[in-house]
């Protein structure tokens, strides 16, 4: 376990499936419910954060989760997908599919620590680019990614329940 600025980071294993399901659903709801219908949000959470889905991901050697703790409490996590592909990217890529932190920890440095772990993991595993998708309306996240060095290279639509959301695709050369 790595410790920095009062927070610690630990690679998740199958024993963490329940907490990943809980924090994933909680942070997604907290962040996106004000902009979407209750039905769309709950439909997505039920599908994306089901414990069996997360358990399956945790045993996949091409998927890595890292938890961020404040003392004993999990306050956020990242999910990385090895050898991910996306149109227009030809280099060896890894996707940062999720970087979530509880809203009460925004600005605390925990998100920065998780991003540093994502970059470190990516470099240590020989990837050339790290990419992610972010909702175009999420200015806080976009500004954070730009500060780290990510650049927009494409757009896509993301299905959230019955709604389509417009995302920026951003990448960071490693």
C-alpha positions in Angstrom: 0.0 0.0 0.0 1.3 3.4 -1.0 0.8 6.4 1.3 0.8 10.1 0.3 -0.7 13.3 1.7 -2.7 11.3 4.3 -4.2 9.1 1.7 -3.2 5.5 0.7 -3.6 3.6 -2.5 -4.1 -0.2 -2.8 -4.6 -2.4 -5.7 -8.0 -4.0 -5.5 -8.7 -7.7 -5.5 -11.8 -9.8 -5.6 -12.3 -9.3 -1.8 -13.0 -5.6 -2.7 -15.9 -6.2 -5.1 -18.6 -5.1 -2.6 -16.9 -1.8 -1.7 -16.1 -1.1 -5.4 -19.8 -1.7 -6.2 -20.9 0.6 -3.4 -18.4 3.4 -4.0 -18.9 3.2 -7.7 -22.7 3.5 -7.5 -22.5 6.2 -4.8 -20.0 8.4 -6.6 -21.8 8.0 -10.0 -25.1 8.9 -8.4 -23.7 11.8 -6.5 -21.9 13.2 -9.6 -24.5 12.7 -12.4 -27.9 12.5 -10.7 -28.5 16.3 -10.8 -28.2 16.1 -14.7 -30.1 12.9 -15.4 -33.3 11.2 -14.6 -33.5 8.9 -11.6 -34.5 6.1 -13.9 -31.5 6.5 -16.2 -29.0 6.8 -13.3 -30.4 3.7 -11.5 -30.5 1.7 -14.7 -26.9 2.4 -15.3 -25.8 1.8 -11.7 -27.6 -1.6 -11.7 -25.8 -2.7 -14.8 -22.3 -1.2 -14.3 -21.8 -1.7 -10.6 -23.4 -5.1 -10.0 -21.1 -7.1 -7.7 -20.9 -10.0 -10.2 -19.8 -7.6 -13.0 -17.1 -6.1 -10.7 -15.9 -9.6 -9.5 -15.6 -10.7 -13.2 -13.5 -7.5 -13.9 -11.3 -8.1 -10.9 -10.2 -11.5 -12.0 -9.5 -10.3 -15.6 -5.7 -9.8 -15.8 -6.3 -6.9 -18.3 -8.2 -4.8 -15.8 -6.7 -3.1 -12.8 -8.5 -1.3 -10.0 -6.9 0.8 -7.3 -8.6 2.0 -4.2 -7.9 5.3 -2.5 -8.3 5.4 1.3 -8.6 8.1 3.9 -7.6 6.1 7.0 -9.8 3.0 6.7 -12.5 4.6 4.5 -12.5 4.0 0.7 -13.0 7.5 -0.8 -12.4 6.7 -4.5 -10.9 4.4 -7.1 -9.6 4.1 -10.6 -10.3 1.4 -13.2 -7.7 0.8 -16.0 -8.2 -1.4 -19.0 -5.0 -2.8 -20.6 -4.6 -2.9 -24.4 -7.7 -0.8 -25.0 -8.4 0.4 -28.5 -10.1 3.5 -29.9 -10.4 4.8 -33.4 -7.6 7.1 -34.3 -5.2 5.7 -31.7 -2.5 3.5 -33.1 -0.1 3.3 -30.3 -0.2 0.8 -27.4 -3.0 2.2 -25.2 -4.5 1.8 -21.8 -7.9 3.3 -20.9 -8.7 5.0 -17.7 -12.3 4.0 -17.7 -13.1 5.3 -14.2 -11.6 7.8 -11.8 -14.1 8.5 -9.1 -13.8 10.3 -5.8 -16.4 11.2 -3.3 -17.5 14.8 -3.8 -16.5 15.7 -0.2 -12.9 15.0 -1.2 -12.8 17.2 -4.3 -9.7 19.5 -4.0 -8.1 17.3 -1.3 -5.4 15.9 -3.5 -6.9 12.4 -3.6 -7.9 12.7 -7.2 -4.4 13.8 -8.1 -2.9 10.8 -6.2 -5.2 8.4 -8.1 -4.2 10.0 -11.4 -0.5 9.7 -10.6 -1.2 6.0 -9.8 -2.9 5.6 -13.2 0.0 7.1 -15.0 2.6 5.1 -13.0 0.7 1.8 -13.7 0.5 2.7 -17.4 4.1 3.4 -17.7 5.2 0.4 -15.7 3.2 -1.8 -18.0 4.7 -0.4 -21.2 1.8 1.7 -22.5 2.4 4.7 -24.8 -0.9 6.5 -24.3 -3.5 6.7 -21.6 -7.0 7.7 -22.8 -10.4 8.4 -21.2 -13.9 9.6 -22.0 -15.5 12.5 -20.1 -18.9 14.0 -20.3 -18.6 17.4 -22.1 -20.6 19.2 -19.4 -18.2 18.0 -16.6 -16.0 21.1 -16.6 -14.3 20.2 -13.3 -13.1 16.9 -14.6 -12.1 18.3 -18.0 -10.0 21.0 -16.4 -8.4 18.5 -14.1 -7.4 16.3 -17.0 -6.1 19.2 -19.0 -4.0 20.3 -16.0 -2.4 16.8 -16.0 -1.7 17.0 -19.8 -4.6 15.3 -21.4 -5.8 16.6 -24.8 -9.1 16.1 -26.6 -8.7 14.0 -29.7 -12.3 12.9 -30.5 -15.9 12.9 -29.4 -18.4 10.1 -28.8 -21.8 9.4 -27.5 -22.4 7.5 -24.3 -25.6 5.7 -23.5 -26.9 6.4 -20.0 -30.2 4.6 -19.6 -32.5 6.1 -22.2 -30.3 9.2 -22.8 -27.3 9.8 -25.0 -24.6 11.9 -23.6 -21.8 13.7 -25.5 -18.3 12.9 -24.3 -14.8 14.2 -25.1 -12.2 11.5 -25.7 -8.9 12.7 -24.2 -5.4 11.2 -24.3 -2.1 11.6 -22.5 1.1 10.6 -24.2 3.2 8.7 -21.7 
